[in-house]
């Protein structure tokens, strides 16, 4: 499994775990914004997120 596929699978799992928890969802949203704005992984990432 390629690293970006693994990361996507992990992120999907995290999202499903947090979906029904409002506080956790806020944390997830912040983490998602931080990923999109700051993560070095985005340089080589070509997935849907």
Order of alpha helices (4+ residues) and beta strands (2+ residues): alpha-alpha
